[in-house]
Amino acid sequence: FLIARRKDLAVLEFKRICEKRHYLEVLGLLQSTFSNWIEIKSDIERISLAEIAQKQHRHEYVIKLTLQKLNNTTLPELISIKKNLIRAEEAIKVNFSPEGAIEVEKALLSDF
């Protein structure tokens, strides 16, 4: 939902998932997903699809589908979302925010 610019739906989905999983687990998944997307998006400008697939240890078709999903999202937008997620994690861990899930929600709602 984030890459489709539907922040409202992203927050609702986050809340729904947090009913079954701890918010730090969801944040970790979001962090790793966006890291992979950033790597794929930056690599496509320099190396082939097959090389990216080999580097990511994924099938080439999975990389192709990921790139299609990210087609309308720029690399700076992905980096900005990742930075927002990092800020949320810092607020939770460094500042010992008692409302960690709210920090993640704020990151999802932040501009990118």
C-alpha positions in Angstrom: 0.0 0.0 0.0 2.9 2.3 0.7 4.3 2.2 -2.8 0.8 2.7 -4.2 0.7 5.9 -2.0 -2.2 4.6 0.1 -0.9 5.4 3.5 -4.3 5.1 5.1 -4.6 1.5 4.0 -0.9 0.8 4.9 -1.7 1.8 8.5 -4.9 -0.2 8.6 -3.0 -3.3 7.3 -0.2 -2.7 9.9 -2.8 -2.6 12.7 -4.4 -5.8 11.4 -1.1 -7.6 11.2 -0.1 -6.4 14.7 -3.1 -8.2 16.1 -1.3 -11.5 15.3 2.4 -10.4 15.3 4.5 -8.1 17.5 5.0 -4.6 15.9 8.8 -5.0 16.0 8.6 -8.2 13.9 6.5 -6.3 11.4 8.9 -3.4 11.4 11.8 -5.8 10.8 10.0 -7.3 7.8 9.3 -3.8 6.4 12.9 -2.8 6.9 14.3 -5.9 5.1 11.7 -5.6 2.3 12.5 -2.0 1.6 16.2 -2.7 1.7 15.8 -5.4 -0.9 13.7 -3.2 -3.1 16.2 -0.4 -2.8 19.0 -2.7 -3.8 17.0 -4.1 -6.8 15.9 -0.7 -8.0 19.5 0.7 -7.8 21.0 -2.5 -9.4 18.7 -2.5 -12.4 20.4 0.6 -13.7 23.8 -1.1 -13.7 23.4 -4.9 -14.1 21.1 -7.3 -15.8 18.0 -8.9 -14.4 19.8 -12.3 -14.3 22.7 -10.9 -12.3 20.3 -9.2 -9.8 18.5 -12.6 -9.4 21.7 -14.3 -8.8 22.9 -11.6 -6.3 19.5 -11.7 -4.4 19.3 -15.5 -4.5 15.9 -15.4 -6.1 14.4 -16.5 -9.3 14.6 -14.0 -12.2 10.8 -14.0 -12.5 10.5 -12.8 -8.9 12.8 -9.9 -9.6 10.9 -9.1 -12.7 7.6 -9.0 -10.8 9.2 -6.9 -8.1 10.4 -4.4 -10.6 6.9 -4.2 -12.2 5.5 -3.5 -8.7 8.0 -0.8 -8.2 7.6 0.7 -11.7 5.8 3.8 -10.5 8.0 4.3 -7.4 11.3 6.1 -7.6 14.5 5.2 -5.8 14.5 8.4 -3.7 10.9 7.6 -2.6 12.0 4.1 -1.5 15.0 5.5 0.4 12.8 8.1 2.1 10.4 5.4 3.3 13.3 3.3 4.6 14.6 6.4 6.4 11.2 6.9 8.0 11.2 3.3 9.2 14.7 3.7 10.6 13.6 6.8 12.5 10.7 4.8 14.0 13.1 2.0 15.0 15.4 4.6 16.7 12.5 6.2 18.5 11.5 2.8 19.8 14.9 1.5 20.8 17.0 4.5 21.7 14.3 6.7 23.2 12.5 3.7 24.7 9.2 4.9 23.3 6.4 3.2 25.2 4.1 3.5 22.2 6.3 1.7 19.6 3.4 0.7 17.3 2.5 4.4 17.1 6.1 5.2 16.0 5.7 2.8 13.1 2.3 4.2 12.2 3.9 7.7 12.1 6.6 6.4 9.8 4.0 4.9 7.5 2.1 8.2 7.4 5.2 10.4 6.8 5.8 12.1 3.5 8.2 10.6 1.1 
